[in-house]
Amino acid sequence: MTADTVLLDVDGTLIDSSYHHTIAWAKAFADEGLYPPLWTVHRAIGMGGDRLVPHVTDEETEWRCGDRVREGWERAYAQLVDDVHPFDGAGELVRALRERGLKVALASSGKERFTATAIEAIGVTRDDVDAVTTSADADASKPDPGILKVALDAAGGTSAIVVGDSTWDVEAAKAIDAPTLTVRTGGFDAAELTAAGAELVVDTVADLIDADWDHLRSLR
């Protein structure tokens, strides 16, 4: 089935926020006397907070202080968000996909206020896309495919192609039988994205603006 909808991840894909999130999570962990190596935190970016805390630490830590860590992350990221900028071509890609007749959903699992800030930074409005999701729209975050299913349904689409920046995006996309195009801007390298199952790896979203979307839509 040819895809009629493009589900765009936001953090690390359209906006350069992965390392800001890493620092925010590190500060939140430190507030609880926890100091996981930064590389382990960064490798978990792309998961939602519901999964990140036990993934980086353990289930006992999640039980003991997971909610406090998530609250701490939100406070810390709010102090950094003004320093987050969109990647070149992010807004142009959104508009180019719509001009090609594709439905476009911003499939974010971030907090609503941060997603709203990201949309403004990209230079688009909610009228420029068919759907926008946030963490409030699914019970579990990536790699669970819930947010992608919600985004596809909200956009009124029937079959999707996913654009993301992490192996977690690829895993979630595979769960809904959607091919994934990945960018390296989240900090994952090309080899591991390909090994995870990405159909295409490019450096940034700007590289996708003039891509052969007729071909990409038919990937399965």
N, C-alpha and C positions, 0 to 999 in steps of 0.2 A: 504494500500500500504506500502510495506517495504521501509524504508528510505535507500537511497543510498548515502546520503551526510550528513556530520556533520558540522554544522555552529558553530564555536567557537567564543564567545565573547572574547575580549582581556583584557581590563582594569578591574581589580578586579577578573578576571577569570584565565587568564594565567600570568598576572603580578600584583604585589602587589602595585597598584597605587591609590586605592580608596581614601585613606586618604590624599595622596599628592594632588589629585584633589580637595578634600574638602578644604584644606588649600589654594590652588591657587585661588579657587573661592572666599573664604573669603577675601583674600587680594584684589582681583579685586573689590568686593563689597565695601570694606573699602575705596578704592581709590575714590569712589563716595559718601562717607559719609554714607554708608549703612552697618549695622551690624546685619544681620540675625543670629539667633543662629546657631552654627555649626551643631547641630544635624539636623536642617532642610535642611542645605546644603548637608550634607552627605546622607540624605534620598533621595535626588534628583539625586545623582550620578548614572549614567547609562542612564540618559536622555542626549541628546545633548544640547549644549548651547542655541540652538534656543528655546528650551522648558524650560530649567532650570531657566533662569532669571525670566520670568513671574511666573513660578511655585513657586519659593522661595519668590518672592516679589509680584508684581501685574502687570497688563497690562500697567498702567501708567508709572511704572519704566522701563518696556521694551521699551515703546515708547520714553521715555526721554533719557535713557542711556544704553539700552541693548547692542548695538554694542560696546560701550566703555568698558562695563563690560567683554564682551567676549574677546576683545583685551587684557584687563588687565589679564584675566585668562591665556591666551596663554603666555604672558610674564612671569607670575609668575610660571606657570608649567614648562616652559623651564629652569628656575633656579633650579627646584627640580628634573628634570627627571633623572639626573645622580644618584640619590639616590634610584631610583625605581629598584626593582629586580624581576626576574621571580619567580613564585612558583615552588617548587620542582616538577618534573615530567611533567612540561608544554611541553617541547620539546619532551620528551619521548612519551607523549600522542599523539601528532601530528603524530609522526612516526609510532606508534602502530596502529593508525586508518588507515593510508595509507597501512600498511602491511596487514591489514584485507580486503583490497580491497575497502575501503570506500573513497569517495571523501571528501576532507577537505577544508573548506574555513574559513579564519579568517575574521569574519564579524564585523569589527570595524567601528565605526562611529567617530573615533578620527581624529585629524589632520594628514595629510600624514606623516609629519616629525616625529611625535610622534609614529605613527604606525610602521614606518621603524625602529625606535630605539627599539621598543618593540620586533619586529621580531628578530633583532640582539641579544637582551638580552635573548630571549627564546632559542637561539641556533639553529634556523632553517633558511632556505633561502626561497625565493619565489618559488624555484624549489621543495621544500618539500611540498607545498600546491597547491591546484588547483585554488584558487582565494584569493585575498586580497581586502577588501574594505576600504574606508576611508570616511570622511565626505563629500568629493566632489562627492560621487557616489549616493547620495539620497537627495531629496529636504527637507525631514523632518527626524528627528532622533527618536529613540525609546522613547516611546512605539509604534510609527508608524512602521509598518513592512517593510517599503521601503528598508532599508539597507539589511534586510534578503532576500527579493526577489531578489535584485541585486546580492547578494553573491551566492545564489542558482543558478541563471541563469549563472553567470560568471564561476561557477565551473562545469557547464554542467550537473547538477543534476536534478532529477525530484521530489524528495521528501526528506524532511530534518528532522533531529533531531537537536535541539538547545542546546548548553551548555552555561550557563550564570550564573551570580551571583546576579541578582536583580529581583525584581518583574516586573521591566520594560522589562527585557528580556522575562519573561514569557508572559506578555501581548502581546508583539510583535510576539512571536512565535505562540500564539493562533490565531492570525489574519491570519496566513498562514497555519493553521491547522497542526502545527508541535508540537510534544511533547517537553518538556524542562527538561533537567537534570540540576540541580543547585548545586552550591558550596557555602559554607558559607563565603568564603574569601572576599566578598564585604561588609560584615557587616550586612546582613539581616539574621534574625534567621530562623531556620528550619520551625517553625510553620507558619510564614507569607509567606514563599516561597511555602509551601504546600497549604496554603489557596488560594494563587494566582493561583494555578493550576499546580505546578511543579510535574512531575511524580516521580522524585527521588531527594533527597537532600543528598549530601555528604559533608565532610569537605573541601576537596581540589581536584584539578584535578588529583592528584596522585592516588586518590581512584578510578578513572575511567579507569585506564590503563588496569587492569585485569578484568574489569566488563564483564558481559555476554552481549556482544554487539549484538549477534544474537537475543536475547530477546528484548533488548532496541530498536533495529531498527524496531521492529514490533509493538511498542506501538502506540496507537491512542486513 
